[in-house]
Amino acid sequence: MLAATPDFTRLDGGMAPEDDYALAEPPPGTVGYGENQAFWFFDKDGKVSSYNHLDAIQDYFQLRTERHWLALNDGRVLYNYTDGWRSTPRKPSGANMEFECLEPFRHWRLDYTGTMRISSAEELLRGRPVEGPRAIVRFHIDVEMAAPPWQQGKHSAASAEAIKGDSGRFIGGERYEQLHRMKGWVKIDNEHMDIEGIGVRTHRRGTRDMARWHGHVWQTAIFPSGRGFGLDVMPSDDTRAGRATPVFNEGYVIENGRMYPAEVLECVWLDDYSRTGTKGRVRLRSELGEASIDCEVTATVWRTIHTDPAQGRYLRGFGVWGDPGDYPMNQGAARYTWDGETVLGHIERSTALTHLPAR
């Protein structure tokens, strides 16, 4: 799927159009092969931020799990997790959601009609959520890519070597992400919101093994001027000391429509049960020099990465709960400021339960 040598000047990154489609079947002879596609979007005025993910179940490839959250500026978090079987190569789908590829690596459309559980970041922090009030949710989002794809493990000799080890197992095969601009609408019961802003999407194919997961930080944004950045860092083990020598360190900056590989010098780790207002800094070093970007978290949603299969199959992992070896994951939105320019973008982080303070 990934290009042998990425082309950082092209929106397709040097990949073929079919690389952007979903597979109808796993490759012959593969066991435990999966595929996922996901879209995050962030309204520029902060009205709503959203995560939407389709994942082929590795034991039954035609069945897609879909999970979503919407974080609203009044503190509400709406979420849902279900599965369905309507997926096609140009229109990967679950039960309630469709992603439609209108032009590979350039233009996609997202549609959702279903219900979501009405919750909050505070409720999700209290433990495994139970069923409760739900809202009828619909959205229609038009997405246009704004930068070349970041093809993980292709930006440096160090990341190419790292992808052969634990980080490759965690990533789950070949993966790329692409920054985009979006506009559309969201309707929650009778509440209608026209939105416009930015986001990021991902596409992965391969076999994923989360045993001995070490935690991570993943941050991205593209600014109104067109400059942007992204990073993915995984510590070398599940201790805080492992952050000094991460097993995976890859980032990029975008200037004048071109992507430049970058080393991550600083990012915003998950050190506590962060809430809205948490501040930090991103620093990236590329051939353009060092970029320093301020970060303030504006929305938070909590899930848990359960690394022990004894917890059960096909878990609906919203909320913070599990064994000491499991990893709370904080997803959400952040306000990034780079040389005075500001945008709302993406942040996702995880750290072991054993390394977070008591709630």
C-alpha positions in Angstrom: 0.0 0.0 0.0 2.7 2.5 1.0 4.9 4.0 -1.7 8.5 2.7 -1.8 9.7 6.3 -1.7 7.1 8.8 -0.5 6.7 11.9 -2.7 6.2 14.8 -0.2 5.1 17.2 -2.9 2.0 15.3 -4.1 -1.4 14.8 -2.4 -1.3 11.1 -3.1 2.3 10.8 -1.8 3.2 8.6 -4.7 0.6 5.9 -3.9 -1.9 4.4 -6.4 -5.6 5.4 -6.3 -6.7 1.9 -5.1 -4.4 2.2 -2.1 -7.0 4.7 -0.7 -9.9 2.3 -1.0 -11.1 -0.2 1.5 -10.4 -3.9 0.8 -13.3 -6.2 0.1 -11.3 -9.2 1.4 -8.1 -9.7 3.3 -5.0 -10.8 1.2 -5.0 -14.6 0.6 -3.3 -16.7 3.2 -3.3 -14.0 5.9 -4.4 -14.6 9.4 -5.7 -11.9 11.7 -5.4 -9.3 9.0 -7.3 -6.0 9.7 -8.0 -2.6 8.1 -9.2 0.6 9.5 -10.1 4.0 8.3 -10.9 7.0 10.5 -11.7 10.7 10.4 -11.3 13.4 13.0 -12.8 16.8 12.5 -12.7 20.0 14.6 -14.9 23.0 14.1 -12.9 26.2 13.9 -15.2 27.9 16.5 -15.1 25.0 18.9 -18.7 24.1 18.6 -18.0 20.4 18.1 -15.0 18.1 17.7 -15.4 14.5 16.6 -13.7 11.1 16.1 -15.1 8.5 13.7 -13.5 5.1 13.2 -14.2 2.0 11.1 -12.3 -1.2 11.8 -12.5 -4.5 10.1 -12.8 -7.3 12.7 -9.7 -9.4 12.2 -11.6 -12.6 12.8 -14.4 -11.7 10.3 -13.1 -9.2 7.8 -16.5 -8.2 6.3 -17.8 -7.0 9.6 -16.8 -3.4 10.6 -16.9 -2.0 14.1 -17.7 1.7 14.1 -17.0 4.0 17.1 -17.6 7.7 17.4 -17.6 10.6 19.8 -18.7 14.2 19.6 -17.3 16.7 22.1 -19.4 19.9 22.4 -18.3 23.2 23.7 -20.9 23.0 26.6 -19.1 19.9 28.0 -21.4 17.2 26.6 -19.7 14.2 25.1 -21.8 11.9 22.9 -20.4 8.5 21.9 -21.4 5.2 20.3 -19.8 1.9 19.5 -21.4 -0.7 17.3 -20.8 -2.9 14.2 -22.2 -3.5 10.7 -21.5 -5.2 7.4 -22.3 -2.8 4.6 -18.8 -1.9 3.6 -17.6 -1.6 0.0 -14.2 -0.6 -1.4 -15.2 3.0 -2.3 -17.7 3.3 0.6 -16.4 1.7 3.7 -19.3 1.5 6.1 -20.6 0.2 9.4 -24.1 0.1 10.8 -24.8 3.8 11.0 -21.9 5.5 9.2 -20.5 5.7 5.7 -17.2 7.1 4.5 -17.4 7.7 0.7 -14.2 8.1 -1.4 -15.1 10.7 -4.2 -11.5 11.1 -5.4 -8.6 9.1 -3.9 -6.3 11.1 -1.6 -8.3 14.3 -2.4 -12.0 14.2 -1.6 -14.1 12.2 0.9 -17.6 12.5 2.4 -18.8 11.3 5.8 -22.4 10.5 6.7 -23.9 9.3 10.0 -27.5 8.6 11.2 -28.0 6.9 14.5 -28.1 7.4 18.2 -25.3 8.3 20.7 -25.1 8.0 24.4 -25.2 11.4 26.1 -22.3 11.7 28.6 -19.4 13.9 29.7 -15.6 13.6 30.2 -16.2 13.5 34.0 -18.6 10.5 33.7 -16.1 8.6 31.5 -13.4 9.2 34.0 -15.4 7.5 36.8 -15.2 4.1 35.2 -16.8 1.7 32.7 -20.0 3.5 31.5 -23.4 2.0 31.6 -26.3 2.6 29.3 -28.1 5.9 29.7 -29.9 8.7 27.8 -29.3 8.8 24.1 -29.7 11.4 21.3 -30.5 11.1 17.7 -27.4 12.2 15.8 -26.9 13.0 12.2 -24.0 14.6 10.4 -22.8 15.2 6.8 -19.2 16.3 6.4 -17.4 17.1 3.2 -13.6 16.6 3.4 -10.8 17.9 1.1 -7.2 16.9 1.7 -4.8 19.7 2.5 -1.5 17.9 2.6 0.4 14.8 1.4 -0.1 11.6 3.4 2.3 10.9 6.2 3.4 7.3 5.6 4.6 6.0 8.9 8.1 4.4 9.0 9.0 6.0 5.7 10.5 9.3 6.8 13.9 8.3 8.1 16.3 5.3 8.5 15.6 5.3 12.3 11.8 5.1 11.9 12.1 2.5 9.1 14.2 0.4 11.6 11.8 1.0 14.5 8.8 -0.1 12.5 10.4 -3.6 12.4 10.0 -3.9 16.2 7.4 -3.3 18.8 6.2 -0.1 17.2 5.3 -1.9 14.0 3.2 -4.4 16.0 1.4 -1.6 17.7 0.8 0.4 14.5 -0.5 -2.7 12.9 1.1 -2.9 9.5 1.1 -0.2 6.9 -0.5 3.1 7.9 -0.8 6.7 6.6 -2.6 9.8 7.8 -3.6 12.9 5.9 -4.5 16.4 7.1 -7.7 17.8 5.7 -10.1 20.8 5.7 -13.8 20.1 6.2 -17.2 21.7 6.3 -20.7 20.4 6.8 -23.4 20.1 9.5 -24.1 18.2 12.7 -27.6 17.7 14.1 -28.3 16.4 17.6 -32.0 15.9 18.2 -33.4 19.3 17.0 -30.1 21.2 17.5 -28.5 22.1 14.2 -24.9 23.3 13.8 -23.2 24.3 10.6 -19.5 23.7 11.0 -16.2 24.3 9.2 -12.6 23.6 10.2 -9.8 21.0 9.9 -9.1 17.4 10.7 -7.0 14.4 10.1 -7.8 11.0 8.6 -6.0 7.6 8.8 -5.9 4.4 6.8 -4.2 1.2 8.0 -3.8 -2.4 6.7 -2.2 -5.3 8.4 -2.1 -7.3 11.6 -2.1 -5.5 15.0 -0.8 -6.9 18.2 -1.2 -4.7 21.3 0.6 -6.9 23.8 3.1 -4.9 25.9 1.8 -1.6 24.6 3.9 1.2 25.9 1.7 4.3 25.5 1.9 7.1 23.0 1.4 10.7 22.0 -0.1 11.7 18.7 -0.7 15.3 17.7 -1.6 17.0 14.4 -3.0 20.3 13.0 -3.0 22.3 9.8 -3.2 26.1 10.1 -5.2 28.6 8.0 -1.9 29.7 6.2 -1.3 26.1 5.1 1.6 25.3 7.4 1.0 22.2 9.6 2.6 19.5 11.7 2.1 16.0 13.0 3.9 13.6 15.3 3.7 10.1 16.8 5.9 9.1 19.7 6.0 5.9 21.7 8.2 5.5 24.8 10.8 2.6 24.8 9.0 0.9 27.7 6.1 1.6 30.0 8.1 3.7 32.4 8.4 7.5 32.4 12.2 7.0 31.9 11.4 5.4 28.5 10.3 8.8 27.2 13.9 9.9 27.0 14.8 7.3 24.3 11.5 6.5 22.6 11.1 3.3 20.5 9.4 5.3 17.9 9.8 9.1 17.1 8.5 10.4 13.9 7.1 13.8 13.0 6.7 16.2 10.1 6.2 19.9 9.3 4.4 21.3 6.3 5.5 24.5 4.6 4.3 25.8 1.2 2.5 22.6 0.4 5.5 20.4 1.0 6.0 17.9 3.9 9.4 17.7 5.7 10.3 14.8 8.0 11.0 16.0 11.6 12.3 14.7 14.9 10.1 15.2 17.9 11.9 17.1 20.6 9.0 17.8 22.9 5.3 16.8 23.0 2.4 16.8 25.4 2.5 13.5 27.4 -0.4 12.2 29.5 0.8 12.6 33.1 -2.5 12.8 34.9 -6.3 12.8 34.2 -6.0 15.9 32.2 -9.0 18.1 31.7 -9.8 21.1 29.5 -7.2 23.8 29.9 -4.1 21.6 30.2 -1.2 23.3 28.5 2.0 22.1 26.9 4.4 22.6 24.0 5.3 20.8 20.8 8.9 21.1 19.4 9.9 19.6 16.1 13.3 19.7 14.3 13.4 19.4 10.5 15.7 20.7 7.7 13.8 24.0 8.1 15.0 24.4 11.6 13.1 24.1 14.9 9.4 24.7 15.2 7.9 25.5 18.6 4.1 25.3 18.9 2.0 26.0 22.1 -0.8 23.6 22.9 -3.9 24.0 25.1 -6.4 21.1 25.5 -9.9 22.3 24.7 -11.9 19.0 24.8 -11.3 15.6 26.3 -12.8 12.1 25.9 -11.7 9.0 27.7 -11.3 5.4 26.4 -9.1 2.5 27.6 -6.7 0.3 25.6 -7.1 -3.1 27.1 -3.9 -5.1 26.3 -4.9 -8.3 28.1 -7.2 -10.5 25.9 -8.6 -12.0 29.1 -10.7 -8.9 29.4 -12.9 -10.2 26.7 -13.3 -9.9 22.9 -14.7 -6.9 21.0 -14.8 -4.6 24.1 -16.6 -1.3 23.9 -13.8 0.4 25.6 -15.2 3.9 26.5 -14.4 5.1 30.0 -11.4 4.6 32.2 -11.4 1.0 33.7 -9.4 -2.2 33.7 -6.3 -3.9 35.1 -3.0 -2.2 36.0 -1.5 -3.2 32.6 -4.3 -1.3 30.7 -3.8 2.2 29.3 -6.3 5.0 29.6 -6.4 7.0 26.4 -7.2 10.7 26.3 -8.5 11.8 22.9 -9.7 15.3 22.2 -9.1 18.7 20.7 -6.4 21.3 21.3 -5.7 24.9 20.5 -2.3 25.2 18.8 -0.5 28.5 18.4 2.5 28.7 16.1 4.2 32.1 15.6 0.9 33.9 16.5 -1.3 31.8 14.2 -3.9 29.7 16.0 -6.1 26.7 15.0 -8.1 23.9 16.8 -6.6 20.5 16.0 -6.1 17.0 17.2 -4.5 15.4 20.3 -4.4 11.8 21.5 -2.3 10.3 24.4 -2.1 7.1 26.5 -0.3 6.1 29.6 -0.5 3.0 31.9 -3.0 3.1 34.7 0.0 2.3 37.1 1.7 5.6 36.1 -1.3 7.9 36.6 -2.4 9.3 40.0 -5.5 8.0 41.7 -8.7 9.6 40.5 
